[in-house]
Amino acid sequence: MLAALRLPGAELSLVLVSDSVMQRLNRDWRGRDRPTDVLSFAQREGPGGAPDGLLGDVVISVDTARRQAAERAEPLAHELDRLLIHGVLHLLGYDHERSPTEARRMQRRERQLASILAR
């Protein structure tokens, strides 16, 4: 995926957690006291950002991913891929909550990356 984004030398951390851990992270960092499917923590934001190539952390709740995969009648691996794509795009500055236009832009990029990964 990073090669498809033209970031072959970039690095990120992927952390797989339970809903209870995700709820704590979501509460502590976003003020939302409930689990969510994916959170991204960009390293290059803020003062003294990380060195070039270090994107940040993507945290995925496996419990939520499992439920969402069942709802979509898709394998868990597909849902984890979808969430990883979503999280990485957040690390790169995409934000679907900013505006409807940004949401459409992010969705288009998610579909493009999913099709590349499916090959």
C-alpha positions as CSV (number, residue, x, y, z in Angstrom):
1,M,0.0,0.0,0.0
2,L,2.8,2.4,0.8
3,A,4.3,1.8,-2.6
4,A,0.9,2.5,-4.2
5,L,0.9,5.8,-2.3
6,R,4.5,6.5,-3.7
7,L,5.8,6.2,-0.1
8,P,8.0,3.1,-0.4
9,G,10.4,4.2,2.3
10,A,7.8,5.3,4.8
11,E,7.1,3.6,8.1
12,L,4.1,3.3,10.3
13,S,3.0,1.3,13.3
14,L,0.0,-0.9,13.2
15,V,-1.6,-1.8,16.6
16,L,-4.4,-4.3,16.9
17,V,-6.4,-3.9,20.1
18,S,-9.7,-4.9,21.8
19,D,-12.8,-2.7,22.0
20,S,-12.0,-1.9,25.7
21,V,-8.5,-0.5,24.8
22,M,-10.0,1.3,21.8
23,Q,-12.6,2.9,24.0
24,R,-10.0,4.2,26.3
25,L,-7.9,5.6,23.4
26,N,-11.0,7.2,21.8
27,R,-12.1,8.8,25.2
28,D,-8.6,10.0,26.0
29,W,-7.7,11.4,22.6
30,R,-11.0,12.4,21.1
31,G,-13.3,12.8,24.0
32,R,-15.7,10.1,22.8
33,D,-16.3,7.4,25.4
34,R,-17.0,4.5,23.1
35,P,-15.0,2.2,21.0
36,T,-14.4,3.0,17.3
37,D,-13.0,0.9,14.5
38,V,-9.8,2.8,13.7
39,L,-7.7,5.7,15.1
40,S,-4.7,7.3,13.5
41,F,-2.0,9.2,15.3
42,A,0.1,11.2,12.8
43,Q,3.7,11.7,13.8
44,R,4.4,14.6,11.6
45,E,1.7,16.9,13.2
46,G,2.5,19.4,15.8
47,P,5.8,21.0,16.8
48,G,8.9,19.0,16.4
49,G,7.3,16.4,14.1
50,A,8.8,13.1,13.3
51,P,11.6,12.6,10.7
52,D,10.6,12.2,7.1
53,G,9.1,8.9,6.3
54,L,7.7,8.2,9.8
55,L,4.0,8.5,9.3
56,G,2.6,7.5,12.7
57,D,0.4,4.9,14.3
58,V,-2.8,3.2,13.0
59,V,-4.8,1.5,15.8
60,I,-7.5,-1.0,14.8
61,S,-10.1,-2.6,17.1
62,V,-10.2,-6.3,16.1
63,D,-13.5,-6.7,18.0
64,T,-15.2,-3.9,16.0
65,A,-13.6,-5.1,12.7
66,R,-14.9,-8.6,13.3
67,R,-18.5,-7.3,13.9
68,Q,-18.3,-5.0,10.8
69,A,-17.0,-7.9,8.7
70,A,-19.9,-10.1,9.8
71,E,-22.4,-7.3,8.9
72,R,-20.8,-6.9,5.5
73,A,-20.6,-10.7,5.0
74,E,-16.9,-10.3,4.2
75,P,-13.8,-12.0,5.6
76,L,-12.2,-10.3,8.5
77,A,-9.0,-9.8,6.5
78,H,-10.9,-7.6,4.0
79,E,-12.3,-5.4,6.8
80,L,-8.8,-5.1,8.4
81,D,-7.5,-4.0,5.0
82,R,-10.3,-1.4,4.7
83,L,-9.6,0.0,8.1
84,L,-5.8,0.1,7.5
85,I,-6.4,2.0,4.3
86,H,-8.7,4.4,6.1
87,G,-6.2,4.9,8.9
88,V,-3.2,5.5,6.6
89,L,-5.1,8.1,4.7
90,H,-5.8,9.9,7.9
91,L,-2.1,9.8,8.6
92,L,-1.6,11.5,5.2
93,G,-4.0,14.3,6.1
94,Y,-7.3,13.1,4.6
95,D,-10.2,13.9,6.9
96,H,-13.8,12.8,6.0
97,E,-15.1,14.8,9.0
98,R,-13.9,18.1,7.6
99,S,-16.5,18.5,4.8
100,P,-18.7,16.5,2.4
101,T,-16.2,17.3,-0.4
102,E,-13.3,15.9,1.7
103,A,-15.3,12.8,2.6
104,R,-15.9,12.1,-1.1
105,R,-12.2,12.7,-1.9
106,M,-11.2,10.3,0.9
107,Q,-13.7,7.6,-0.2
108,R,-12.4,7.8,-3.8
109,R,-8.8,7.3,-2.6
110,E,-9.9,4.4,-0.4
111,R,-11.5,2.7,-3.3
112,Q,-8.4,3.2,-5.5
113,L,-6.2,1.7,-2.9
114,A,-8.5,-1.2,-2.2
115,S,-8.5,-2.1,-5.9
116,I,-4.7,-1.9,-6.0
117,L,-4.4,-4.2,-2.9
118,A,-6.9,-6.7,-4.3
119,R,-4.7,-7.4,-7.3
